[in-house]
């Protein structure tokens, strides 16, 4: 069986990525224009990549793979955490929406058809991104600055995106493997991400790149918050400059470069904002952090009334936020107390045009911050780890389609990994955070 671009054997997939995505087929034209301002030539032979002139192609291809993975991550987190309801009739979409254990049959794939791709599953795309980035790092490591004047910048970019790949996989997966290796826990994966962001800070400093420095600080702060290192998270979050924002960028130049959230909510009406995110208000007015519109029409399943997100508007080129000052402020809010905490909440609110918070007497501040994160980071791919970290219950019973919710919280390793990785033979694959 074959799942779009993914084959059954992931280890073989990794080898193909080395020979195809990083060594043969370079087609990320839009990624090049937005990230590196270069034109991709299309098809090149593997030996040509030993030419330092190919460095920009290697980097833009690798970062394009990450943006594909992040394109999968955001809607998958949305459907798993109840930000969205499934409003299509396609089997894999309903499987994810019901939190079924059978999601282990869907490793995920990049968009290949805008009319039918539901967009859920992130494991294979993020693993592809991770491998492609690391392969590019290896090749670029053989060049000199004399050969590639932008080498320091290239390596710094690859490092921070590699770190983000590990971070997202740690947040989403119950357990992990790397390159067909043994199973590792979420804690171990967070530790890898932490060390990678630390190295990323060194490389960004060497490149003199303040933007990448800030991106590393946001990523490491998030990683340390996830791992329970609140002091480290607070220290890193405090380093992020006012109004910093790093987006993942998309394009209509190629199908798998189109923003998946836009495709799912505008092009196809495949997902609908869930009731818990409808009609949210602040001081009696609509909360601008969770903009939603009731289309008063049924989705393709002829059952679900579509409430359309209004956060990602315009076209399939709209970017997805990856790292921001707003997120850093919310990390500070979770890791501080007293007026410092209130100031951080209000800073994040101000960034989204929301009035300062009024704390009710006797309020549980942990719950207050969790709610602020739920709204401020709506549909940005952070809710899954929030629910796992805060032990927020996942739904049980029947969903709106009368399907019984399964046990999924974190995502178990897909069958393509567990059945083909020799290190996992005879091992029980965790279905809860490991």
N, C-alpha and C positions, 0 to 999 in steps of 0.2 A: 504494500500500500504506500501511497505517496501523499503528503500534505503540501500541496503547492510547491514552494521552493525547497521544503525540507524533505529529506529522505528518511527512511526508518533508522539508519545507523548514524547517530550523531557524530561519532568519531570520524566516520567517513565524510560527514558534512564539513567537519573542521578541516580535513585535508583538502576538500574541494574549494573551500573558501581560500585556503592558502594559494591554491593554484589558479583559481578563477577570479574571486573578488579582489584579491590583493595582487595577483600575479598576471592575470590575463584580461579580464573584462573590467574596464574602468569607464563607467557611464554616469557618474554622479555630477552631471553638468551643473545642476542647480546648486548642489552642495558646494561645488567649486566657486561659483559666482558669489555665494553668500559668505563662505568661510575663508576662501583663499584667493578669490579673484583670478582664477585660471580657467582655461578651457581644457576639457578632457579630450584626448584624441580618439577615443572609442575603444579599439582593440589593440592590445600590444602583447608581444610574446613575453614569457616569464623572464628570460635572460635580460630583457631590456630594462627591467627594474633595478638591475645593478648599476644602471646609469644614474648618477646623481641628479640629472635633469628631470627624472621621474619622481623626485621627492614630493612635489606638490600634488601629483596624482595619487600617490600612496596615502598622503595625509587626508586629502579630501574624500577619498573612497572610504577610509576607515571611519572618519567622522560622519559620513553619510550613513554607514551601517549603524552607528550609534543612534542617529536620529530616527532611523527605521525602528530600532528597538524601543526607543522612547515613545514613538508613535503607537506602538502596541501596548506599552506599559500603561499609559494614562487611561484609555477606555477600559482595559481589563481591570485595573484597580477600581474604576468607577462602577463596573457591574458587580464586582465581588463585594463591595462595601455598601451597596445600596444607595450610592449617589444616583444611579440610573436603574431603571427597569428595562428589561428586554421587550421591545415592541415589534420584533420580527418573528417569523415562523421557521427560521433556519435552525436545524438541530443543534449545531455547536453553540449557537448563541443561547438557546434555552438551557443547554447543559451547564454553561457557566453561570447563567442567571439563577439557576436552582442550587448553586454551590455543590453540584454533584461530584462524587469521587471520580466520575468518568472524565473530568477535565484532564486527567492524566493521558488521555488519548489525543489531546490537542496541544502540541508544543508551541504553536503560533507560527505565523508567517506574515511577510509583508504583503501589502495590497497587490493583487494581481488583476482584480476586476472590481471597479468601483461600484458596480451594481449588485454584487453578490458577497463580497468579503465582509464578514461581520466584524472582524478585527480583534478578537479576543485571543489571549495567549501570548506570552512575552519571552518564554524561556529560550527557544531557539534563536529568535532575532537578537536578544541581548548576548547570548553566548557567541553568536556569529560576530557581533560587534566587538566583544572582548577579544576573541581570537584574531580578528582582522587588525585591530589596533596593535596588539602585541606583536603580530607578524611585521607590521609596518615599523614598529620600534626596533625590531631586530635588524631589518634591512637598513634603516636610517643610521643605526649604530655603527655601521661600517663606513659611513661617509665622514668627511671632515667639514669644518666650517668653510674652509677654502673652496671646497667643492659645492657646498650648499650653504650659502650665506644666511639663510633663514633656519638653519639647523636647530639652534637653541629654541626658537619659537615653535618649530614643528614638534620637537620632543616634548616641550612643555604642554602643548595642546593635546597630544596623544596621551600623555600621562594623566591629565585630569579627566578626560573622557573615559579612560580605562578604569580609573577609580570610581567614577559614577556607575559604570557597568557592574562592578562588584557590589556597590552600595545597593543598587536596585534589585539585583539578584538576591542579596542578603535579606532585603526587606520583604520580598515577595515569596521566596521559596522556603519550604519547610527544612530542606537540606540542600546541599550543593555538591557538585563535582567540577573539576577543572581539567579540561583536555583528556577526558576519559579516565581520570584518576580516582582515588578513593573518595568516599563520602565525607564531607566536612559539614560542621554545624553552622547555624546562622551566626553564632558568636565568633567562630573562626573566620567566617566570611567578612563580618564587620571589621575584624581585626586586620584582615588583608586590605580592605578599603581604607581604613585609617592610615595604615603605613603608606599606601599609594598616594593619598592626599598629602601626606607629609612630604613625600618625595616630590610631589607636584608643586608644593610651595617652594622647594629648593630650585626646581627647574624654572618655575615662573620668575623667581627672583633673578636667576642667571640670565633669563631672556629679557629682563626689565619690563615684564608685562603685568601691569597693575590689574587688568581685567581678569587674567587667568589666576592671579593671586587671590582676588576676591572670590572667584568661582571655587577655588580650592578651600577657602575658609568656610564658605557656605556648605560645601559638601562634607568637609570634616566635622563641622558643627552638627550637621544632621546625623552623620555616622555616630558621633559620640553621644548624641542624645539617644539614638536607637540602642546603643550599647550600654547605657546607664552611666556614662561618664559625664555627669551634669556640669561639673566644674570646667572640664575641657570644652564642652559644648558652648558654655557661656563665654569663655575666653575667646573662642574662635568667632562666635557670632558677633561679638563686640568689635571685631576687626573689619566687618563688612561696611563699606562706605554708603552714605545716604543715597537712596534710590537706585542702588546697583541692581541690574537685571541682566541675566543671560538667558537667551531664548534658544530653543531648538527650532530650526527654520525649515520651511517646507515649500513646495513648488508644484505647479501643474505640468511641468515639463516632462514628467515621468510618473507613471501610475503609482509606483511604490514610494514616491516622494510627496504624495498628497496628504494633507492633514487628515488623519483618521477620525478625529473628533468631529470635524466638519462633515466628512462623508457620512458618518453614522447618524448625525443629528439634523443635517440639512439635506444632503443629497438623497439619502435613503430613508430617513425617519426610522432607523433600525433600533434606536434606544431613546428612551424618554426619561426626563428628570423625575426621580422618584418623589412620592408625596412628602417625605421628610425634608425635601429641599424646595418645596413649592411654597410660594406666598410668605417667605420669610421677611420679617420687618425689623427695623430698628427705630425705636421711638415713634412707632405708628406709621412709618413710611417704608416703602420697599427697600430691602437690603441690597445695595448695588453690588455686593460681593457675590451674590448668587442670582444673577439676572435670568429670569425664566419667562417664557411666553406659552400660554395655553393655546394650542392650535385648534382646539375643538374639533379634532378629527382623529380617526383611528389610524394606528400604524399598520404596516403590512400584515400583521397577525390578525387584523380585523377584530381586535379585542382591547388593545391598550390605547387609551386616549393619550395623544402625544403632547407632552409639555417639553418645549424645545429650549435648550440652553442658549443663552444670548451672550455668552462670554467669548466665544470664538466665532466671529462674524465675518462676512465679506466673501470669502472664497476659501478653497482648499490650500491657499498659500499662507493662511494665518498661522503665526508661530505659537508654540507651546512654551510657557515659562519653565525653565529648568532650575535656575538658582536666582535668588533675589534677596534684596535688603529686607523686604517684607517678611520673608520666611525667617531670616536671621533674627528679626525683632521678635517673632513669635517663639523662636527657640529661647531667646533671652527671657521672654515672659514665662516660659515653662520652667526655667532654671533659676529664677530669682524670686524675691518676695518684696512685700511692702511697696513703696512708691516706685522703686525701680521696675517692679513687675507691671504696675499700672502704666508707667511711662512707655514701656515697651508695647503693651497692648494698644495704647492710643497712637503710638507711632505707626504701627501696622494698620490701624484703622484709618489714620490720616492718609496713608499711601493709597487707599482705595476710596477716599471720599466719604468716610463714615464718621459721624460725630463721636466725641469722646465717650467712653464707657461710664455708665453709672452702676456701681456695684451695690446690689441689694444687701441690707444688713444680714450678717450671718452667712453670706454666700460661701460656698466651697470654691476656693480660687482654682483648684485643679480642674474642676468642672467648667468654670468660667473660661479658662485658657483652652481647654479641649474644644469647647463650643466655638471660641474665636478661631481656632485652627480649622474646624470643620467648615466654617463659612469662608474665611479668608483664602483658604487653599483649595476651595471647591474645584474639582475636576483638574487638579494639577498632579495627581498621582501620589499624594502623601497619606491619604486616609487609611490605607491598609495597615501600614506600620503603626499609625496612631491607635487603631483598634487593637492590634496585637500588643503594643506596649502598654496601653491603658486597660487591657482586658475588657474591652467593650464587647458585649455579647453580639454574636452574629445572629441573623434571624433563624427561627425554627418554625416548624409547622408547615403550612401551605403558603406558597407565594400567590401572586395575583392571577396566575394561570392555573391555580390549583395543583401545581406540582409540589411535591414534598421537598423541602430544603434538605440538602445533604450536609455532611460534616465539615466541608471545606472552610478553613480559615486562611492559613498559608497554603501555597500551592505545592503539591507533591511533585517529585521528579517525574517527568513524563515517561511513558513506556518506552519511547525511543531511546531514552538514556538507560533506564533501569534494566531493560531486557538485552542491551547490547554492550554495556560497560562491564568488563570482566570483574572489576573490583566490587560490583554490587551483586554478584551471583550469590544467591542464598541469604542475602541481607534483607531484613524487613525495611521497606522504604517508609520513612516517617510521613505521617499525614497531619501531624501537629508540629508546632515549632520545635526544632531540634538544635 
